[in-house]
Every structure is written in C-alpha cells, then in structure tokens.
Amino acid sequence: MIKLQGNKVYLATLERKDCKKLYEDFEYDFDNPSEMLNIGHSVEKSDEWFDEIQKLQGKENIRLGIFQNDGTFIGDVALQGIDHKNRSCSIGMGMAKLENRNKGYGKQAVTLILEYGFKNLGMERITANTLEINISAQKSLEGAGFTLEGRERKAEYFGGKKYDRLNYSLLAEEYLQKGYAMNRKIYTSNEILSFVEYQKSDDRALYENWQDPEMQRGYNGIYFTSFEEFEKRDSLRGRFFAMIRLNSTNEIIGSVGISPPETEPDLAIWIFGPYRRQGYGTSAFALATKYAMDELNIPELHAGAYPDNIGSQKMLKKCGYIPYPAGNIPEKHYITGEDIIQMDYIWKEGVVEK
C-alpha cells in the first residue's frame, strides 16, 4: 500500500468505497468549467471505474486518493500513461467538492506525486494539459515548475464554445535544478522547517502572495504594480534572503530576510497565505534568530509589528524579543496613507529555543 504524507493531505491507495464517494460528492463548477459536463453516470458506475483502476494500477497508471489528515477523502491524483521505456507519463488531479478547491490541497497532492514520479519511478518527463479558461490549473502547473509547450487551438467544444487546450511539461533536470525537489542548498533547519536557497523561480509565488491585502497591510514595503517590476526589485541587496521550506512535504511556504550586520539588522518573516496561523511563523522566527547569531554573527536583531497585530506581538515575545520603544518611529503606510507607529522589538543575547 502506498501512502505519501503531507502536512495538509496524504495520498493513499484508493478503495472501492472511495470511488463511490467521489461519484457521490462530485460537484461541477458551472461558473468556471474546466471539463465537459457528463450526465447520466450513476453511482453504480463507480464500481466499474474501480475495476478499471485496478487493471492499470502499477502498470500504466499510479492513481491515489487525496485524503485530509483526518482521513476525509476529497479527490484523486494520478500519473497516467506511464511509459517505462521512454520514462514519461502525464499527471491528472481532481477534487470532488467545490469547497475543497483552491485551498492548497491539490497543489500539495501534485507536489507529493511529482516527488514519487521523478524519484521512485525514475520518470524523466511528466506532462499535463488543461483548457485555456482553467486559470487556476495553469497557475498551479507553472508554480510547480511546468513549462507551457504548446497550444492546441479550438481542441475542446462544450457549452456552445470552442476552447484551446494548453500542453505543459516538466523534465527531471528542471525539477531538480529549479529547486522544486529536495536538493536546494540548505542554510539551516529544525524538525519543522528549513531555510533553503532563494532561486529566481520562486519569484512568481512571492509576487502572487504579495498581492494578498493582509500581507500588504502587515508589511509597509514597496508596492509593485506588475510581476516584471517585482522581478527588478533591489530590496534583497546585501541581505540574507532565503525561502522557507516545510520539511514534511518539501513545499515552499514563505521567505525570510535579515538585514546585513553593518546596518541596524532587522528580521522579517513572510509566510504565504494558506500556511498562516499554524505556528510556522513562530518556528521560522526562532530558527532565523538562532541562524543570525550562529552563522551571521549578528549580536542583536530588530523586528516590527503594528499595534493592532496582536498575533505578531505574541509571536515575537514567544521568540524572546522585547519591546524597544526607542525604535517606534511614525511612518506613512503606503496603501492606507495612515501615519502609523510600527512597534519595534529587539532581541539580544542567548539562544532562542523553539
């Protein structure tokens, strides 16, 4: 039995009851269609589908169920058309209920099965396709490192319209070189997180998360009007800047930046939206503080929190930071235009424990 564990979901062998549940729970997205609407299939057809899966399982396909960590079955993901001679296959994924889509479950499922395909099956090329109107699938594939290879014009017809089919691929060397696998240079880690080298391929995820209003409200930084402008930023100059990777799933969940010692060193942690309020920020702050002392020889660090951000204040105190009123300087927030005093905290001496 296969089981691939992530922090939000795990992948495991599909049972007959799971196939039935998928048929019972499946909801078609009429507002954002990504596939043709098939009608007339009864739940009983799930038995036939399960039998088909068993015939191909381990030969032409590897199809696994997607389960939340409490055991709730929510979808399936597959490596299909496995060609062992040419070391290639395609990937497909689906969520049954609308409420479970666009929550990071599918992205994590794809991450887990890509790791299995490249490392366990020895695949050299994995392909995927989606329709031009399925923007979320395109973002997911590009975020996972896939490259758009081509476009089949007006290849699918449904709902009275014709749509282009987009073809993507990811090669094993790209998967390794671009840092989507677990071979990035590791700066430091604990049992939960690792700080790994920043790569330009991370910019897309960084930019998309920067658009989050909560992120912009909490970080009074430079406002970027486009991805191209974001890529040209020089705010990393002289800083220690790394990505935060979740050890259990190999997912990149944020970034960490530390100003150089010759300035007034400050520490900033950036946790991506789906991973906030799960304790990762606290773990990352503690790890970054220890790294600054042990590896960067920085004797003290500053970190800021807005007065209404009680969560950040609690996190800083938990990590050994204390209020530093002398650093509370008013500044105009670049989005709201308000004059806000960002509360300054300072850390000195000692090793901060998690």
Sequence and secondary structure as in RCSB ss.txt:
>XXXX:A:sequence
MIKLQGNKVYLATLERKDCKKLYEDFEYDFDNPSEMLNIGHSVEKSDEWFDEIQKLQGKENIRLGIFQNDGTFIG
DVALQGIDHKNRSCSIGMGMAKLENRNKGYGKQAVTLILEYGFKNLGMERITANTLEINISAQKSLEGAGFTLEG
RERKAEYFGGKKYDRLNYSLLAEEYLQKGYAMNRKIYTSNEILSFVEYQKSDDRALYENWQDPEMQRGYNGIYFT
SFEEFEKRDSLRGRFFAMIRLNSTNEIIGSVGISPPETEPDLAIWIFGPYRRQGYGTSAFALATKYAMDELNIPE
LHAGAYPDNIGSQKMLKKCGYIPYPAGNIPEKHYITGEDIIQMDYIWKEGVVEK
>XXXX:A:secstr
  EEE SSEEEEE  HHHHHHHHHH    SSS  S       TTHHHHHHHHHHHHBTTTBEEEEEEETTS EEE
EEEEEEEETTTTEEEEEEEESSGGGTTSSHHHHHHHHHHHIIIIIS  SEEEEEEETT HHHHHHHHHTT EEEE
EEEEEEEETTEEEEEEEEEEEHHHHHHTTSSS S EEEE SSEEEEE  GGGHHHHHHHHT HHHHHH      S
SHHHHHT  TTTTSEEEEEEETTTTEEEEEEEE  TTS  BEEEEE GGGTTSSHHHHHHHHHHHHHHHTS  SE
EEEEE TT HHHHHHHHHTT EE GGG  EEE TTT  EEE EEEEEESS    
